[in-house]
Amino acid sequence: MGTRGELRIYLGAAPGVGKTYAMLGEARRRFGRGADVVIGFVETHGRARTAEQIGDLEIVPRRTLAYRDRVFTELDVDAVLARRPQIVLVDELAHTNVPGSRHPKRWQDVEEILEAGIDVISTVNVQHLESMNDVVERITGVPQRETVPDEVVRRAAQVELIDMTPEALRRRMAHGNVYPPERIDAALANYFRPGNLTALRELALLWLADKVDEALERYRDQHGITEPWEARERIVVGLTGGPEGDTLIRRAARIAARAGRADLLAVHVARADGLASGGSARDLDRQRVLVEGLGGSYHQVLGDDPARALLEFTRGVNATQLVLGSSRRRGWQFVFGPGVGATAARESSEIDVHLVTHEHVGKGRGLVSLAGSPLSVRRRVAGWALALLGPPVLVAVLDVGGDAGDRPGLTTDLMLFLALTVLVALAGGLWPAILAAVLGFLAANWYFTPPLHTLTIAEPRNAFGLLVFVAVAVAVSSVVDLAARRTRQAARSGAEAETLSLLATSVLRGENALPALLERVRETFGVRAVALLEHTADGGWRTRGAVGPDAAADPDAA
C-alpha cells in the first residue's frame, strides 16, 4: 500500500465566512506553482465571487443519481481515482450522500481518496462537528442533521480556521454576498443573530485550540521536551482517596476558573506494588464524579514513588500548576521521609505547586510505606530490630560467663541462632536475616567455638558447621523474600487490572475514540508511545491506532 494522502481542512466558524473561497484561493496558488490540482466537488451556493475563484481549474465530472423522481449530483470517487491528481478539492466534508452512492457520507469518500495517496483539501463548519451537534442546537435552535466525526477532522494534517467577527459577517449578508435577497432578513433575525455568531465563533476557537494543543504535544514528544510550556493553563490536582480530596478538587477548580477557564485534571497514583495507599476506593469514585461535574477529567497512573509519578504526569500533560493537600501524617511519621507534598515542591522545578491546608492535616494516615520493598514498613522495622538485638540477647540467655559444661553444645547453639535467623527472615525479609546470620556466625564463633573469645576455629568440623549454618540461614531468608516478592507481583497485577477497569469505564462513559483510549493507556503506564496492532491475513501487522512518537509498527519493535 502506498503513502496515504494528506488532508487539509478549512474550518468555518459559521456559514458564509468564506471557507470555499479560501479553499479555491489555495488551489489556484498551488496550481500556479505547478501542482496537479483538480476540483472533485465544489458548491458555490450561487455566489458569484466564489464561482469566479474556480477560474481555469480542472473539474472532475460529478456522478449523477436519481432519487425519488429527482436528479442529484455527487462526488465521483471512481473518476477522481482514475484521474489520480496530486490534489483534489472536496467541499462540504459533512455532506450526506444521496442513497445509492458509494458511501453514505462524503467524509468516507474522502477517506478512500486519501488511502489512494491523493491529497485532499476540504471544508467544514464547526456546527457540523459531531461533538458540537447538541451544543449548536441549544444555541441556535436549529438541529444539524449532517455531521462528521471529530476524529476525522483531528486526523487532518492541517486545520485552518476561517473566522470573521459577527458584525462583519452580518454586513456581508446584508450586502447579498451570502444569501439571495429574499432570505437575508430571515437569516439575520434567526440563525445569524449576533449572540449566535459569537457563540459559534467561540466554539470554533476552543475546538481548534484543542487541535493545536495536540500538535504541540506531538512536537514536544518528538523532540524530547519535558519541561512545561505555558501555552495553555492546566491545573493538576493530586488525589489520594482521602477525605481531603473534595476540598482539593474545589480549590483546584477555583484556581482553574481564575486562570481563565484552564483545564482541570485530577490524578490518583495507584501503588505499582498493589499495596493500599491510605485512600478509599469509595471516596475516589465520589471524587471522580465531583471533578467531572466541575468540567475536569479524572486520570489514574501507576507508580512506586507518588511524588515522582505526579510530577511526571504533570509534565506529560504540559500542566503549569499542581495542587496537593498538606500531609495527614502525624509528626513522628516524618522520620520516614519529608512527604509527597514537600518532595514534589522540592523537585517541581518550573511547575507551581500549591499545598492546600484542610481539616485532616496531622490527624494520621497510618504507617508510611517505603517504595521498592516487598514487605510493609512495620515488618521491616521489626526485622532490623530483631536482627540487631536478637544475637546479643541469645548470647546472654546461653550464659556466656558460665562454665563450659553448663552450656549446650555448639550444635544446639547453632540451631538456636538458625531459629533466630529464620524468625528475622519471616519478620523482615532477606537483608535483616542476612545481618542476623552474620551476627550469629560471629557470636557463635567468638563465644561458643574453641578457642573462645577469638575468631580462630580449632576444629574443622566446627568450621564446617558454622559455614553450613550461614548457608542455610541465607537460603531460608531468600525463600521468604521470594515469597514476599511473588505476593507483591500478584498485588501489582491486581492494581493493573483495576487500572484497566478504569480505562474500560472511560469507554462505557462515551470516551470511545481510539486515540483517546490509547492516550489514557499511555499516561496510565507512563510510556512514550502506545500502538494497537492487528494481525493481518498475510502474517504481517497493521496499525489500527497509535499515540506518541515512534510508535512500534510490530510487536518485535516494541
Summary of the structure (lengths in Angstrom):
residues: 558
radius of gyration: 34.9
end to end distance: 22.6
largest distance: 122.7
contacts: 1739
relative contact order: 0.07
helix: 51%
strand: 16%
